[in-house]
């Protein structure tokens, strides 16, 4: 169990970092309408990392 503790600490930090990165990006994304930003905000609040992954696949990768 002692060998798993660092992994159990790193995974949530990686998820949080990715979520913050995608949240920051969609906040700066000028191609999204105000209504789309509202939808993304709700998704990011309630779906957390799952919404961040979805945003990455369908919005972030199209622009970069």
C-alpha positions in Angstrom: 0.0 0.0 0.0 2.9 2.4 0.7 3.9 2.2 -3.0 0.5 3.3 -4.1 0.3 6.4 -2.0 2.4 8.7 -4.4 0.3 7.5 -7.3 -2.9 8.2 -5.4 -1.7 11.7 -4.8 -0.4 12.4 -8.3 -3.5 11.3 -10.3 -5.8 13.9 -8.7 -3.2 16.6 -9.1 -2.8 15.7 -12.8 -6.6 15.7 -13.3 -6.9 19.1 -11.5 -4.1 20.6 -13.6 -5.7 19.4 -16.8 -9.1 20.7 -15.7 -7.6 24.1 -14.9 -5.8 24.2 -18.2 -8.9 23.5 -20.2 -11.0 25.9 -18.1 -8.5 28.6 -18.7 -8.5 27.9 -22.4 -12.3 27.9 -22.9 -12.4 31.2 -20.9 -10.1 32.8 -23.4 -11.7 31.1 -26.5 -13.2 34.0 -28.5 -14.7 31.6 -31.1 -17.3 30.4 -28.6 -20.5 32.4 -28.3 -21.7 33.6 -24.9 -24.3 30.9 -24.8 -21.7 28.2 -25.5 -19.4 29.5 -22.8 -22.3 29.3 -20.4 -22.9 25.7 -21.4 -19.2 24.9 -21.0 -19.1 26.5 -17.6 -22.0 24.3 -16.4 -20.4 21.3 -17.9 -17.0 22.1 -16.2 -18.7 22.6 -12.8 -20.8 19.4 -12.9 -18.8 17.0 -15.0 -15.3 18.2 -14.0 -12.5 16.3 -15.8 -14.9 14.5 -18.1 -16.0 17.8 -19.5 -12.4 18.9 -19.8 -11.5 15.8 -21.8 -14.6 16.4 -24.1 -13.6 20.1 -24.5 -10.0 19.0 -25.4 -11.2 16.6 -28.0 -13.9 18.7 -29.7 -12.7 22.3 -29.2 -9.1 22.7 -28.2 -7.6 20.3 -30.8 -9.5 22.0 -33.6 -7.9 25.3 -32.9 -4.3 24.0 -32.3 
